[in-house]
Amino acid sequence: MALIKCPECGIEVSDRAESCPKCAYPTAGGGTTQAHGGKTQTIEQTSKRYKLQQLLSTFLIIGSVIVMIVGFSGESSGAGAFGMLGLIAGLIWFIGVRFISWWHHG
């Protein structure tokens, strides 16, 4: 077992360590080689499909709130009731998509 200097903080670290114990900088230890020249790579696990659904459900919620405000401030409450229905549907959709993206994340 040899000691090498951490390129980030300069302390001596075992050549078998996967990261520096002081600054957590990844090293080439543990019998693995590092690609990308020592840089860590973040892998995004949440699908774009779920992100699109979150965005669309957010637009539905915002649009429904606007329809509710306009509908309840006017003479007819039909548009306000339609906005309330859209708000409930948007919230259920948003919470469902957040749960599914959490479930598939790990």
N, C-alpha and C positions, 0 to 999 in steps of 0.2 A: 504494500500500500504506500503510495507516494502522495506527497502534499503538493498542491498547485495553488497559485494565487487566484483569488476571485477577480475577474476583470472589472467588476463593478465597485467593490469596496476595498479590495486589496488584501483581505485576510487570507490565511492559509486554510485550504479546504481539502478534504480527502478527494483523490481522483475518482473514487467510487461513489461519491455523493451525487445525487441528482440535482441538488440545488445548494446554494450557499446558506448555511444556517443563520447568518446574520442578516443578509439582505434579500434572500430567496431568489437570487439570480440563478437561472438554470445553467448547470454545467454539463459537460459531456460525460458525466460519470454513470455508474450503474450498468456498465456494459452496453450502453446505447450511444449511438452517434447522433449528433444534432444536425438537422438540416437547417437551412436558412441562416447559417452563420451565427448561431447562438441566439437568434431572435425567437421569441415565442409567437405562436400562431394561434389566434382565436378562431374557433370553429363555431359558427352560428347554427344552433340546432332548431330554432323556431322557424317553421316553414313560412314562405312568403304568402302562401294561401291563407294561413291563420292571421297573418298581419293584415292582409287585404280585408278579411272578414271583420277584424277589429275596427279597421278604418271605416268600412261601410256601416257597421252597426253604430259607430259614433256619429256619423252623418245622419243616420235615421233618428237617433236620439235628439240631436241638435235641431233637425228639421221638425220633429214632432213637438218640441218645446216651442218653437216659433209658431207653428200652426195652433197650438193650444193658447198661446198668448193672444194671437190675432182672433181666434175663434171665440174665446170667452170674453174678450173686450167688445166684440160686436153684438149685434142683435140676436143672431142664431147661435145656439151652442152646439150645433151639429158638427162644425169644424173643430170645436174644442174637444168634443168626445172622440172624434177621429184622431186628433193629436194625442189624446190620452192613450188610446189603443196603440198608436205607433210608438209612444214612449215606453209602454210596458213591453211591447214586442222587442224594441231595440235594447232595452235593459236585459231581458232574458237572453237575447242573442249575444250581447256583449259578454255577459257573465259566462255563458256556455262556451264561447270561443276562448275566453281567458282560461277556463278550467281545462279545456282540451289542449291548449298550447302549453300549460303547465304540466299536464300529464305526459305529453310527448317530448318535453324538453330534456328530461334526464334519461 
